[in-house]
């Protein structure tokens, strides 16, 4: 493991989220993607989407689903990141990935996605990880490609008109499927 990854992983603990984490996780996810607070990090969607990214009901649904887990990452007793893992047969779905904007860019995301992939392989025996990313998020897609994910060109429409996913600021949004073979 390189020094940056070692430093990023220092003091981290991983656990499955509980009902008691819902409000904290909603704040974290919103802060990483929407509004002015998200601009402190590089994962912001504030220029392409307004409104909310998630809500307590959506987070609780992931926590309660029998085929899903919301991996919660803490440092010094404080929630600093999270990601969803969902078992879907031969593969796992990776989503709801959020790192506190103040901690982005220091290697924490690499540590978390590596741990998520390990847990998906060991828990469910899956051979692939899938995710969807808004296709205009070139910087984010490039980051995932550096982690071994490949673009598939398979697109699904953005749910325009459904404010649970945000309020689009452009008319060309869609989701692209990214896939990684898990060794």
PyMOL commands that set and color helices and strands:
alter all, ss='L'
color gray80, all
select helices_A, chain A and resi 3-9+19-33+36-40+56-64+101-103+108-124+138-146+163-165
alter helices_A, ss='H'
color red, helices_A
select strands_A, chain A and resi 12-16+49-50+68-75+78-88+91-99+128-134+150-157+167-168+174-181
alter strands_A, ss='S'
color yellow, strands_A
deselect
rebuild
show_as cartoon
